[in-house]
Each structure stands twice: as structure tokens, then as C-alpha cells.
Amino acid sequence: MITMSSMRSHKLVLFFAISCLLLHEKCTDASVCKESERKALLEFQHSLQALGVSGNDAFFWISEECCLWRGVYCNSFTGYVEMLDFSDQPLVVAGTISPSLLKLHHLTSLNFSSNDFNGSLIPEFFASLKKLKLLDLSNANFRGPIPSLLGNLSMLETLRLGGNGRVFNVGKLEWLSHLSRLKELDLSFTNLSNANDWSQVISHLPLLQKLSLRHCGLPSISSSSLSLANSSTSLTYLDLSDNNLPSSAIYPWLFNVSSNLVSLDLSSNQLKGPIPEAFGNMKAIQELYLNDNLLVLAKNQVRGDSGLNEIGKLPDFRVLDLGYNLLNGSISKSIGQLSNLRVLRLPGNSFGGDVISEAHFSNFTYLQKMDLSYTSLTLRFNSGWIPSFQLSQLLLCSCKLGPRFPDWLRTQMDVLNPDVEISSIDYLDISASGISDSLPYWFWDKFQGLSYINMSFNQISGTFPNNSIHIIHLDLSSNNFSGPLPRFSLDYNMGTINLSKNKFTGSVSPICNFTGAVYLTLFDLSNNLFSGVVPDCFGSFPFLTALNLGDNSFSGSLPSSLGSLVSLEMLSIRGNKFSGVLPSSLQNCAKLKFLDLSDNELSGEIPMWIGQKLSSLVFLSLQGNQFRGRIPHQLCGLKYLQILDLSVNKISGTIPPCLNNFTSMAKKVSLDRRIEHHILDTGPRFLSLEGVYGEPIWIIQVRYVDEALLTWKGTKQSYPQLGLLLAIDLSCNKLTGEIPEELSSLQELVVLNLSRNLFNGKILQKIGHIRQLEVLDLSRNKFSGDIPTSLSALTFLSNLNLSYNDLSGKIPTSTQLQSFDPSSFSHNRGLCGPPISPNCSMVEPPRGKPAVGSEEDSDEFMKWFYTGMGLGFAVGLWGFCSVVFFKRSWRHSYYRYLDSAKNWVYVSFVLLKTRLVRRIKCLSTRRAFGTKRSEKRAKIKKSEQVTRAT
């Protein structure tokens, strides 16, 4: 008897057999690659180049089975190729894309994300892949217009074109409205400045869930577009950040399409005024990013009815980012209503003087990340306070925590809440927080293994423990730490260590025992009390990009292993006692941009390879050493050089005329204002929320700026803004000859110091062509002739010194030159005119040619003259006193001579006094007699006048 189930089985077998007859190819082994598709893929491969991390060809499409090739995914039933995915692969695809992909008729997913197509256009034939559901061309270096034909992909659900900065849309986005099945759209970093209909088109995509339009130059939303907008119930993720959208342009549209938003990013726009209360109507919102705008807190916030308090009523609100706005005043304790908050970011606002207490955090049970940096907030907690939260990140830079070290931080290393999937704090920044205390004994035990510790710019004292320190990023700069250098252990991440401006002592030999030294990228030990010889073990640091050993007491020669630092961009050893010649191995550091060897005892000639091998140099200082010989003309190859300091050495010869090859000084080009090193380290995903689309929540970024120590306008000072200062300083050497005329082509030069050398001839006539010159020092040389009239054209000149030369003639007339102090022109006998004299007629011409030399020669002569005179006086006096003391007869004769001399002086004085008294009496008598005669004559004359009148 045949059962019902067996009858159904037979029917299924029969159906399958008929299907096989009709569609024979589908009944074959599904694992067998279709020959037509295999050929199409090989043709596609020939147009591409895939490089692995080693730079070699990384395609392994060799076997017959194409469904097993890397990046190729076939349907397990039919065997057809349905997906090509070259993202997240250990290779980079480059080249052009062949139209042979059109032969893959069943292709539904095409992903070229994070590759490099070298600025090629987006192929228009993609629009013919009718079955595509996913097209991802993000971060693949495409350029040109977005093909509007992509609107023909009616089956498309995901379209990602973001991260291609040279991709733009022509006109409107109307073609997007044809993609009615679209669920995810990413056009970030594409130029949509002409897409005036963007808001209207987006509002009519009924299934759209995720939209990212970051940094697209979006135009403002018109009133007509607003009237056509529909309320979207599908959109859950919206990123409109970095578009400079004003409040009036975005708020009306936003609150009309935001009913189900879970994550909203409006950061880096032009939002102004108070936080709208309408945000409180977004009942599903969990993440709100409003940082980098112009928002303010409402004045009535304390009464509890501001927009921030409306947000606080949302039950599932988890991320609040209001950083870098114009928020001021005080933070209400009602912020504690956000009981489910995981992330709180308020950095860069002006809560000056406000005090935060434990009452603000009483309900933050689930808080995991808090950033209050640069708010000037005072955190004042009761002693013994134990927070209810367990932080993974704490950023309190420039807050007021001190003067005592905050003891409550100790609790953040213990697991208090088992519901939170983290065990301890991983990122701690309490820099510039006013702490003047010793580091607690428990700190290094509790905080071992952190990813990031920054306690810089405090007054914290203490020493390192004897055991190894496990750390990735450590910044203790500008404190009072002391003791020897410890051993560090870096845990397989690109690490940084900055211990500068402390009081560490002893040898630095422990660097040879660092665990994981291969991962160290930044190492700064400057401005400490380290001493001794630097060990020759830098071969263990292949990824080191910045090394600063400046301002210590190191001695000996430079280790040759420095040449193994092939990734090095910054090297500073200034202010030590290094001696000997530069190791030739340094020429292997071809990436060097900043090289400071100043204030040491290095000697020998300046190596030619500096100009030949270190062609990326921006800053070069050999100041204050014992270098001799000529300036090698190979230095002219440093076309990116912005600062050249060879002062205070023993360099001789002439200035190479090829210095005009310094392109950065000769032409107005875009310059690096700073030489910065950015070390990026993606942190762990400590949050897992609905609405967060698999992206890391935070990234550790360490920024290190190379600071030049320069003699600027007469004083030494630190100068980080290198791009603003283009300087050549060759002072205090033994250079001779004339200034080469080619130097006048350095039109962007700001500082030129050639003082204290042996230059002669006339000052460069075209020196006025260096229009940007602010500092010019040619003093203490042998320049002669007139001051060039072109000097009066230097309108930016603020510091001028031409003293101690043999210049003559009238000082050129200009508002600038006459404003300088007369000392700027002193010790030039032939100069005349303001500011040293009213006019030239009052100045005597020079009597013959004066002896011109450096002030050092004159000072040296006077020093020896006075020394000899003093020694001669002392020897003569001692010889006389010795004779008088030991020779009795001479001593008596000397005393008798003194008595006679005394008597002679006395008698002479008395006689002189007597003579003077007689003369005074005689003069008085004559004066009285003369008076009487005058009176008598007057009477006679008067009587004669009376007689005549009668």
C-alpha cells in the first residue's frame, strides 16, 4: 500500500527530473566553475594589478576552479558568480576595471572598497549590471562625475561612493529617486554643492535606513523642498556632519524626517542658538553628535526646561556629544537624568568656574566614556567617593583636579558593574589639571597595561617602579618626575613615550632592553638630567619616526645604529656634549624632515651627503659646534628647506651661489606650518549598540610637534610655527667674499643673519628684492660702499644691524630705515644722515681707511692691554715694597725723604697762602680807589652840565 508521504516523495523526484531535463546545466555539480565566467574573470584580472603588503603581485587566480578564487563568491546551488569583494583583503587592487564584468549575468554584489584606482573615472557600464544589490566604491580613489546612469540599477539596496574626494555630482540628484529599493546610501566626501534637490530626493526614498552625506558641501534646503518632504519612518542613521549647514536650513527638514532616528550626527556645521527642545521628540534616538557648532545653553536651563533637559527624558539615550560649541554658564545636575548614558562629551566649551560634584554623576551607572577637556571645570568630590560607573575612557585635560592627586581614580581599575563588558580604564588624560602632588603608591600597580596615559603639564613628582612598565602611549612631560629610566614593554601596537622636561637621571642604557621596541614610534627624553654615552642599539626601533634626546648631558660620539632608523622624520640631539664627526650611516635616514644637532662639540667638515641623501629636510641646524671647511654646494639640493642654521662654527670660504635652489624660500608655495607626527591607533569597540554600524567608537591620536630653538630677533626661543619663519643664519664663522647675487632671488626669506664673519665688498644691491625680510644682520664684517637704496623697499623689516663695517655715504631715506636706533648704523665712519645725524654736511669725511675688523679682535686687544698693565703695576709695587721692607737703610732713607717732602709741601703751601692773601688785599684797595675816582668824575661832569644849561 502506497502511503500519502511516499506519493509526495515520488512527485518531488519526478519534478526534479523534469527540471533537470529542461535546465540541464543547473543539475550539474554546483562546485564546477562556469567556463564563460572563468574567462570573463581572467579578462577582468588582466586589466588589474593587485599588490600585497610586500609589493608583489598578489593575485592567485591560477586554479581551474574560479569559485575558489580570492574575492570571488559563487551561488552554492547554481555555481554562478554572484559576488566580487576585494575589500578587507591583504591586497590592494589597482588599475582599470574591464567591461568583461558584464558577462557575469548573475552578479548581485560588487565591492571595491579601500583600494586604489589611481583617480580613474567610475565606469558607466556598471549601470548595465541590472541585478546588482550592492555597489561599494568607497575609499577607492575614483574621480570625476557620478554617472547618472546608476539610476538604472533598480534592484540596488546599498550604494557607497564615499571617501573619494574628487568625485562630484553634476547638477541634481534626480537619478537617485529611481533607486526605490535603496536602504543604505553613502556619498560622504563627494561634491554635492550643485545638488539643490538633495533633501527632496532623500525624503522620497521610502526604504532608506542609513544615510551618510558627510563633508559634501550640501546647499541649504529651500522652502519648496521642505514643503515636498515626507516624514520618513525608515531612516535610523543620519550623518550630515561637516557641511556648514545653518540651523534655519536643517532643523525644519530634520524634525520632519526624524521620527525613528537612532543615530544623528550634525557635528561641524553652523548650528547656532540654544539646543532645540524638538530633539526631545526623537523617541528612538540613542546617539546625538552636535559637536563643533555654535550652540549655547539656554538661560533658563537651571529651571529644567531647556532642550538638554528634554533630551534627558529620553529612555534609551546613550551618546551625547556637544563638544566644541559655545556652551557656557553652569551644568545643571539634571543632566543626571540620562541614566542610560554611555558616552558624555562636552569638551571645548566655556564652563569657566563651574564646579562639578558627585551629584552630577549619581545616576550614571552605565557611563563608559567621559570627555570634559578644555572646559575649565572644577571637579570637587568628597573624600572617599566611589563612583557608580566604570569608565574605559576619561579625558579631563585642563580641568581643575588638584592640587591633590584624585584618589577616586583608583576605583576605575576595579570592576564595579558586571553588566558592563569592560574590566578597567584604558584611556586616561589628566594633563594640565593643576596637580601638585606625588604619584600615589598604587598608581603603577593599578594602571599597568593602559593604552594611553597623559599626565603632562602638572607638578607631579615620583619615580618609576623597578619592574617593567606595560604601556602603549605614555606622556609625562613637564612634571617633576625623577630617578632612572625604567624598562618599558610595548604591547604590539604603535607606541609613544614622552618623558621630556622632568628630572630623570642616569644612563639610558635600559632602552636596549625594551620589550616590543620594534613598535615604538615616538621617543622623547629631552630636557632631563640624563648623562653618559648613548648605547648603540637603535636597530631595535625600525618604526621610530621621532627621536628627541636634546638638552641633557650625553657625551661621546653619536651611535652609528642611528642610521638604521629608516622611518625617522625627526632627530634632535641639541644641547649635549656629543663629539666627533657625524656617522655616515645617518644618510640612510632619507625621510628626515627635522635635524637639530646644535650646541654640541661635533667636528669635521659638513658632510656632502646631507644635501644628497636627506633631500626631505625642512629644518637643519648645526649651530654651536666645531664644524670647519666650506659650505658644500650639495646643500643646495635641499629644495624643501625652510630654516638653515650653520652659525657659531669655524666654517670658511664663500657662500655657494646655488642657495637660490631653496624652493621654499624662493617661491610662494604652500608650506607646512608645523612639522607634526600623527600616530593613529584604533581603540577597542567598547560599545555595542543598535544603530552603531560596526565602526570603532574611538581612535587614539598622538600628535607631536617638532619645535625649533632659534635665535629670533636677538633672543633664543622655541618656535613651533616653522612654516611662518624662513631663515638663513651663517653668523659667527669665518666666511669671506661677497654676498652672491643669487641670494636676492630668495623672495620669501624672513631672516638673514651673516654677522660676525669676514665678508667684504658692497652690500647686495638687489637686497630689496627679498620682500618678506623682517630681520637683516650684516654687522661686524668688512662691507664697504653705500647702503643700497633698495633696502628702503623692505616694508616688513623690523630688525636691522649694519654696525661695525666700513659703509659710507648717506643712509637711504624711508620711513622704515629712519625709524631704527642709531646703533644699527654705528661704527661706520663714512655714514651720514638720519638717524645718526641730521644731515650729511655736519659729518666729517673719514680720514683715510679705518682699520676694520671684527669686534672680537678689538676686545681681544683691550683685554690683553689691561691685563698687562695690571700685572706691570702689581709687579712694580711688590718690588718696591719688598726692598723697603727687607733693606733697613733704604727704609730709613725712604722715611727721611717722606719727612723732607712733607716739610717742603707744608712750607710751599704757607708761602702760597701768604702770596694769595697779599694779592687779595691789593685788589681790594685798587677797587676802592677806582670807585672814588669814578664818583669824583661824575660830580665834575654833572656841574659842567648845569653850567651849560644856565
Secondary structure as UniProt FT lines:
FT   HELIX           4..22
FT   HELIX           24..27
FT   TURN            30..31
FT   HELIX           35..46
FT   STRAND          48..52
FT   TURN            53..54
FT   TURN            61..62
FT   HELIX           66..68
FT   TURN            70..71
FT   STRAND          72..74
FT   TURN            76..78
FT   STRAND          81..85
FT   STRAND          91..95
FT   HELIX           99..103
FT   TURN            105..106
FT   STRAND          109..111
FT   TURN            113..114
FT   TURN            118..119
FT   STRAND          120..121
FT   HELIX           124..128
FT   TURN            130..131
FT   STRAND          134..136
FT   TURN            138..139
FT   STRAND          142..145
FT   HELIX           148..152
FT   TURN            154..155
FT   STRAND          158..160
FT   TURN            162..163
FT   STRAND          166..168
FT   HELIX           174..178
FT   TURN            180..181
FT   STRAND          184..186
FT   TURN            188..189
FT   TURN            193..194
FT   TURN            196..197
FT   HELIX           198..203
FT   TURN            206..207
FT   STRAND          210..212
FT   TURN            214..215
FT   HELIX           223..228
FT   STRAND          237..239
FT   HELIX           247..254
FT   TURN            255..256
FT   TURN            259..260
FT   STRAND          263..265
FT   STRAND          272..274
FT   HELIX           277..281
FT   TURN            283..284
FT   STRAND          287..289
FT   STRAND          294..296
FT   TURN            299..300
FT   HELIX           301..303
FT   HELIX           307..312
FT   TURN            315..316
FT   STRAND          319..321
FT   HELIX           333..337
FT   TURN            339..340
FT   STRAND          343..345
FT   TURN            347..348
FT   TURN            352..353
FT   STRAND          355..356
FT   HELIX           358..361
FT   TURN            362..363
FT   TURN            365..366
FT   STRAND          369..371
FT   TURN            373..374
FT   STRAND          378..379
FT   TURN            383..384
FT   STRAND          393..395
FT   TURN            397..398
FT   HELIX           407..413
FT   TURN            418..419
FT   STRAND          427..429
FT   TURN            431..432
FT   TURN            441..442
FT   HELIX           443..446
FT   TURN            448..449
FT   STRAND          452..454
FT   STRAND          461..462
FT   STRAND          469..470
FT   STRAND          473..475
FT   STRAND          480..483
FT   STRAND          488..489
FT   STRAND          495..498
FT   STRAND          503..506
FT   HELIX           509..513
FT   HELIX           517..519
FT   STRAND          520..524
FT   STRAND          529..533
FT   HELIX           538..540
FT   TURN            542..543
FT   STRAND          546..548
FT   STRAND          553..556
FT   HELIX           560..564
FT   TURN            566..567
FT   STRAND          570..572
FT   STRAND          577..580
FT   HELIX           584..588
FT   TURN            590..591
FT   STRAND          594..596
FT   STRAND          601..605
FT   HELIX           609..613
FT   TURN            615..616
FT   STRAND          619..621
FT   STRAND          626..629
FT   HELIX           633..637
FT   TURN            639..640
FT   STRAND          643..645
FT   STRAND          650..653
FT   HELIX           657..661
FT   HELIX           663..666
FT   STRAND          676..682
FT   TURN            690..691
FT   STRAND          699..705
FT   STRAND          708..712
FT   TURN            713..714
FT   STRAND          715..719
FT   HELIX           722..724
FT   STRAND          727..729
FT   STRAND          734..737
FT   HELIX           741..745
FT   TURN            747..748
FT   STRAND          751..753
FT   STRAND          758..762
FT   TURN            765..766
FT   HELIX           767..769
FT   TURN            771..772
FT   STRAND          775..777
FT   STRAND          782..785
FT   HELIX           789..793
FT   TURN            795..796
FT   STRAND          799..801
FT   STRAND          806..810
FT   HELIX           815..818
FT   HELIX           822..825
FT   STRAND          830..832
FT   TURN            834..836
FT   TURN            841..842
FT   HELIX           855..886
FT   HELIX           888..949
//
